Structure formats: C-alpha cells, structure tokens
C-alpha cells in the first residue's frame, strides 16, 4: 500500500543552493535528534528533513550563522528564523520569491 506525503527535499535543496550561491558555506545541522556535518548534499538534506524542525548552520565571511527550518510551513516559509545577517536576509527574500504560492511537492511512500 502506498501513501502520499509532503516532500521537503526539493525546497530544502533549493534553499541550500541559494545559500551557496550567496557565498555561504554549509557547515552542519541539528534536527533535534541528531547533530551532523555537511558531507554530501543528499545526506545533509536527509538529516535536515528527518524531523519537523531543524537548525542549519552556515559560515558567512568567517562567522557561523544559524537558520531555523520548519517543515510544515507553506512553501517559501521554510526559513522560520535566522541569525541577523544581510546575506541571510537576501537569501530569505530570494527563497520566498521563488517558492511562495507554489504547491507543496509530494511523493509516494510504501507503508
């Protein structure tokens, strides 16, 4: 039997790529159950999306910054809160513009 669930991977992948394009270096994450470092994009996204909320850590100009992700918000509002930083302000605005108003991606999973 299959079930359709929300797929957070496309929006998370988009956010990570926007961060990298803005000069942020992906550092690590914490999903409330596990802390992990960035090694591969796929494993990093898997760690971030494993729970309903996650902290994403990035380095910008040698400073460690955090982003609080909430999986369950509508598309475009994945970045629920973040460190005060002009790069993150720009990334948040760009991400919102790209994803706001879109339907939430879904995927089929086996039960």
C-alpha positions as CSV (number, residue, x, y, z in Angstrom):
1,X,0.0,0.0,0.0
2,X,1.3,3.5,-0.8
3,X,0.7,6.8,0.8
4,X,1.3,10.4,-0.5
5,X,3.3,12.6,1.8
6,X,4.9,16.0,1.6
7,X,8.3,16.0,0.0
8,X,10.6,18.6,1.7
9,X,13.7,17.7,-0.4
10,X,13.1,20.0,-3.4
11,X,12.6,23.1,-1.3
12,X,15.5,22.3,1.0
13,X,17.8,21.6,-1.9
14,X,16.8,24.9,-3.5
15,X,17.5,26.8,-0.2
16,X,20.9,25.1,0.2
17,X,21.9,26.1,-3.4
18,X,20.7,29.7,-2.9
19,X,22.8,29.9,0.3
20,X,25.9,28.5,-1.6
21,X,25.3,30.9,-4.5
22,X,25.3,33.8,-2.0
23,X,28.7,32.7,-0.6
24,X,27.5,30.8,2.5
25,X,29.4,27.6,3.3
26,X,27.2,24.8,4.6
27,X,28.6,23.7,7.9
28,X,26.2,21.4,9.9
29,X,22.8,20.8,11.2
30,X,20.7,19.6,14.2
31,X,17.3,18.1,13.8
32,X,16.6,17.7,17.5
33,X,17.6,14.1,17.4
34,X,21.0,14.2,15.7
35,X,23.8,16.7,15.0
36,X,25.6,16.2,11.7
37,X,28.1,17.9,9.5
38,X,27.8,18.7,5.8
39,X,29.5,15.9,3.8
40,X,27.2,15.3,0.8
41,X,24.1,17.2,-0.3
42,X,21.9,14.1,-0.2
43,X,22.9,13.0,3.3
44,X,22.7,16.6,4.6
45,X,19.1,17.0,3.3
46,X,18.2,13.7,4.7
47,X,19.4,14.8,8.1
48,X,17.6,18.2,7.9
49,X,14.3,16.7,6.8
50,X,14.3,13.8,9.2
51,X,12.2,15.8,11.7
52,X,9.6,18.6,11.7
53,X,12.2,21.2,12.6
54,X,16.0,21.6,12.2
55,X,18.8,24.1,12.7
56,X,21.0,24.6,9.7
57,X,24.5,26.2,10.4
58,X,26.4,28.1,7.7
59,X,29.6,30.1,7.6
60,X,29.5,33.6,6.1
61,X,32.7,35.6,5.9
62,X,34.2,33.5,8.7
63,X,31.2,33.9,11.0
64,X,29.0,30.9,12.0
65,X,25.3,31.7,11.4
66,X,22.2,29.6,12.1
67,X,18.9,29.2,10.3
68,X,15.8,27.6,11.9
69,X,13.9,25.5,9.4
70,X,10.2,24.4,10.0
71,X,8.9,21.6,7.8
72,X,5.2,22.1,7.7
73,X,5.1,25.8,6.8
74,X,3.8,26.6,3.4
75,X,6.4,26.7,0.6
76,X,8.6,29.8,0.8
77,X,8.4,30.0,4.6
78,X,10.9,27.2,5.3
79,X,13.3,29.7,6.9
80,X,11.3,30.4,10.1
81,X,14.1,32.4,11.8
82,X,17.8,33.0,11.3
83,X,20.8,34.9,12.6
84,X,20.9,38.6,11.8
85,X,23.0,38.9,8.7
86,X,22.4,40.8,5.4
87,X,23.3,37.7,3.3
88,X,20.7,35.6,5.1
89,X,18.1,38.5,4.7
90,X,18.8,38.4,0.9
91,X,18.6,34.5,0.8
92,X,15.3,34.5,2.8
93,X,13.8,37.1,0.4
94,X,15.0,35.2,-2.7
95,X,13.8,31.9,-1.4
96,X,10.4,33.3,-0.5
97,X,10.0,34.9,-4.0
98,X,10.9,31.5,-5.6
99,X,8.7,29.3,-3.5
100,X,5.8,31.4,-2.3
101,X,2.4,30.5,-3.8
102,X,3.7,27.1,-5.1
103,X,2.0,23.8,-4.3
104,X,3.9,21.7,-1.8
105,X,5.8,18.9,-3.6
106,X,4.6,15.4,-2.6
107,X,5.9,11.9,-3.0
108,X,4.6,8.3,-2.7
109,X,5.9,6.1,0.0
110,X,5.3,2.4,0.8
111,X,3.5,1.8,4.1
